[in-house]
């Protein structure tokens, strides 16, 4: 048998927690010396301790843990519960990392207020473009809603184009449309020359030419695009224009190599009121 200290070391928990588990009836010692009151544990009790800690990490209360342990879950059942919790934790980590990137981007936008030169804006016509595209709906135009929607669309679109034997002839172009309420239709497109066909499991559409667009080049990932968008907005207002709808995002160099070298052109249709 092992002293409570040695058993705590073996089970990688604190002596204090072992005493607490004993007090609430979750893991009583195998033997208590009647004269000294010292607690002793057996190696076989490590199995229950492992399950106890694992279930606690799943988010169960100690009362719930006791019920589950007393039902004597099989290894397969416990493995399934832990696998599900692992997937949930990974998803939460991804969500937290995404939230952190958005906070950092917003802080950079605040720090660079007024520092982004609006003379980087170029007014020019934009030619019509034929694209193959997939569409999904985002809850809003916020980056926290757009990113998770558009990111899986492009790999799926590329796979479908390859299966259909449709070659890509130019850049990726993302466009957006208002939907019901705050929702936004997200169109992930790639430039193609193919004609529309009912055989395709994607749309082939022609984006109309823009007679006049305020354009600006954004460098880096789209996490920092707010600063660039705000520079365009200031330029549009300062020069007495009105914007028409959402900007097009043309991915001149994106997703390959160093993210610092990624290049996206924002094209915002403008008119004089």
C-alpha positions in Angstrom: 0.0 0.0 0.0 1.0 3.6 -0.5 0.9 6.6 1.9 -1.4 9.4 0.9 1.6 11.4 -0.2 3.1 8.7 -2.4 -0.3 7.9 -3.9 -0.8 11.6 -4.6 2.5 11.6 -6.5 1.6 8.5 -8.4 -1.8 9.9 -9.4 -0.4 13.4 -10.1 -2.9 15.1 -7.8 -2.5 17.0 -4.5 -2.8 15.5 -1.0 -5.4 18.1 -0.3 -7.6 16.9 -3.2 -7.3 13.2 -2.0 -8.5 14.3 1.4 -11.4 16.1 -0.2 -12.3 13.1 -2.4 -12.3 11.0 0.7 -14.5 13.5 2.6 -17.2 13.5 -0.1 -17.1 9.7 -0.5 -15.5 9.6 -4.0 -12.3 7.9 -3.2 -11.9 6.7 0.4 -8.5 5.2 1.3 -8.2 1.4 1.3 -7.0 1.5 4.9 -6.9 4.0 7.7 -4.5 3.3 10.6 -6.7 3.3 13.7 -4.0 4.7 16.0 -2.4 7.3 13.7 -5.3 8.1 11.4 -2.9 7.8 8.4 -4.5 7.0 5.1 -3.2 4.3 2.8 -4.1 3.5 -0.8 -3.6 0.6 -3.2 -2.3 0.7 -6.8 -5.7 -0.6 -7.9 -7.3 2.6 -6.8 -5.4 4.5 -9.4 -8.0 3.3 -11.9 -10.8 5.0 -10.1 -8.7 8.2 -9.5 -7.9 8.4 -13.3 -11.6 8.2 -14.1 -12.5 10.6 -11.4 -10.1 13.3 -12.7 -11.0 12.7 -16.3 -14.8 13.1 -15.6 -14.1 16.2 -13.5 -12.2 17.7 -16.4 -15.2 16.9 -18.6 -17.0 19.6 -16.5 -19.0 17.3 -14.3 -19.7 18.2 -10.7 -18.3 15.8 -8.0 -21.8 14.6 -7.3 -22.2 13.8 -11.0 -18.8 12.1 -11.1 -19.8 9.9 -8.2 -23.0 8.8 -10.0 -21.0 8.0 -13.2 -18.3 6.1 -11.3 -20.8 4.1 -9.4 -22.3 3.0 -12.7 -18.9 1.5 -13.6 -18.4 2.9 -17.1 -16.5 0.7 -19.5 -13.2 1.8 -21.0 -15.0 2.3 -24.3 -17.7 4.5 -22.8 -15.2 6.6 -20.9 -13.0 6.9 -24.0 -16.0 8.2 -26.0 -16.8 10.8 -23.4 -13.3 12.0 -23.2 -13.0 12.1 -27.0 -16.1 14.3 -27.2 -14.8 16.6 -24.6 -11.4 16.8 -26.4 -13.2 17.9 -29.6 -15.2 20.5 -27.7 -12.0 21.9 -26.0 -10.2 22.1 -29.4 -13.1 23.9 -30.8 -13.1 26.3 -27.9 -9.4 26.9 -28.3 -9.9 27.7 -32.0 -12.7 30.1 -31.1 -10.6 31.8 -28.4 -7.7 32.1 -30.8 -9.9 33.7 -33.4 -11.3 36.1 -30.8 -7.8 37.0 -29.7 -6.8 37.7 -33.3 -9.8 40.0 -33.7 -9.0 41.8 -30.5 -5.4 42.3 -31.6 -6.5 43.5 -35.0 -8.9 46.0 -33.4 -6.1 47.3 -31.2 -3.9 47.7 -34.2 -6.7 49.6 -35.9 -7.0 51.9 -32.9 -3.2 52.4 -32.8 -3.0 53.2 -36.5 -6.0 55.6 -36.6 -5.1 58.3 -39.0 -1.8 56.6 -39.8 -3.0 54.7 -42.9 -2.5 57.1 -45.8 -5.7 57.6 -47.8 -3.6 58.6 -50.9 -3.1 54.8 -51.3 -6.6 54.7 -52.7 -6.8 54.5 -56.5 -10.0 55.2 -58.4 -10.4 53.1 -61.5 -12.9 51.1 -63.5 -13.0 47.4 -62.8 -13.6 44.9 -65.6 -16.3 42.3 -65.6 -15.2 38.9 -64.4 -16.5 35.4 -64.8 -16.2 33.3 -61.7 -17.2 29.9 -60.4 -18.5 30.3 -56.9 -20.0 28.6 -53.8 -22.3 30.5 -51.5 -23.1 30.4 -47.8 -24.7 32.6 -45.3 -22.9 34.4 -42.4 -24.7 35.8 -39.4 -23.2 39.2 -39.9 -20.5 41.0 -41.8 -18.3 40.9 -38.7 -15.0 39.0 -39.1 -16.1 36.6 -36.3 -18.9 35.5 -38.6 -17.4 35.9 -42.1 -14.1 34.0 -41.4 -15.6 30.6 -40.3 -18.0 30.7 -43.3 -15.7 31.7 -46.1 -12.6 29.8 -45.1 -14.0 26.3 -45.8 -15.7 27.4 -49.0 -12.5 27.9 -51.0 -11.0 24.4 -50.5 -14.4 22.9 -51.3 -14.7 25.1 -54.5 -11.2 24.1 -55.6 -12.0 20.4 -55.2 -15.2 20.8 -57.2 -13.5 22.7 -60.0 -10.8 19.9 -60.2 -13.5 17.2 -60.3 -15.3 19.1 -63.0 -12.1 19.7 -65.0 -12.7 23.4 -65.0 -9.3 25.3 -65.0 -8.8 28.4 -62.9 -7.8 31.3 -65.1 -7.3 34.1 -62.7 -7.6 35.3 -59.1 -9.9 34.4 -56.3 -12.7 37.0 -55.8 -15.0 37.1 -52.8 -18.2 39.1 -53.0 -20.9 39.8 -50.4 -24.6 40.6 -50.5 -27.1 41.6 -47.8 -29.5 38.9 -46.7 -32.3 38.8 -44.1 -31.7 41.0 -41.1 -28.0 41.2 -40.3 -27.2 38.2 -42.3 -24.8 38.3 -45.3 -24.5 36.1 -48.3 -20.9 35.1 -48.7 -19.7 34.2 -52.3 -16.3 32.5 -52.6 -15.3 32.7 -56.2 -12.4 31.8 -58.5 -11.9 33.3 -62.0 -12.8 30.8 -64.8 -13.6 31.0 -68.5 -16.0 28.0 -68.6 -19.6 28.6 -69.5 -22.4 27.8 -67.0 -23.6 24.2 -67.0 -26.2 22.3 -65.0 -23.7 19.5 -64.6 -21.6 21.6 -62.3 -22.1 21.5 -58.5 -21.1 25.2 -58.3 -22.4 28.4 -59.9 -20.7 30.1 -62.8 -21.7 33.8 -62.9 -20.5 37.0 -64.5 -19.6 39.8 -62.1 -20.6 43.1 -63.7 -18.0 45.7 -64.5 -17.7 48.6 -62.1 -17.6 52.0 -63.8 -15.8 53.5 -60.9 -14.3 51.8 -57.8 -12.2 53.0 -54.9 -9.5 50.4 -54.7 -6.7 49.8 -52.2 -4.2 47.1 -51.6 -4.2 45.3 -48.3 -1.1 43.4 -47.3 -1.1 40.5 -44.8 -3.9 38.3 -43.5 -7.5 39.4 -43.5 -7.4 39.6 -39.7 -6.0 43.1 -40.1 -8.3 44.2 -43.0 -10.4 46.6 -40.8 -7.6 49.2 -40.9 -7.6 49.1 -44.7 -11.3 49.2 -45.0 -11.4 52.2 -42.7 -8.9 54.0 -44.8 -11.1 53.6 -47.9 -14.2 54.8 -45.9 -12.4 58.0 -44.9 -11.3 58.6 -48.5 -14.8 58.0 -49.8 -16.3 60.5 -47.3 -13.5 63.1 -47.8 -14.0 63.1 -51.6 -17.8 63.3 -51.6 -18.6 59.8 -52.9 -21.1 57.2 -51.8 -20.4 53.5 -51.7 -22.6 51.0 -53.4 -22.8 47.8 -51.4 -20.0 45.7 -50.1 -16.5 45.7 -51.4 -15.1 42.9 -53.6 -12.0 41.2 -52.3 -9.6 40.1 -55.0 -6.9 37.7 -53.7 -3.9 38.6 -55.7 -1.6 36.5 -53.5 -3.2 34.7 -50.6 -2.8 31.6 -48.6 0.7 30.7 -50.0 4.0 31.5 -48.4 4.6 34.0 -45.7 1.3 35.6 -44.5 3.1 39.0 -44.4 3.5 38.8 -48.2 -0.2 38.0 -48.9 -1.9 40.7 -51.1 -5.6 41.5 -51.4 -7.1 44.3 -53.4 -10.3 45.8 -52.1 -12.7 47.2 -54.7 -15.5 49.4 -53.5 -18.0 50.6 -56.1 -18.6 54.4 -55.7 -20.8 57.0 -57.2 -21.2 60.8 -56.8 -24.5 61.6 -55.1 
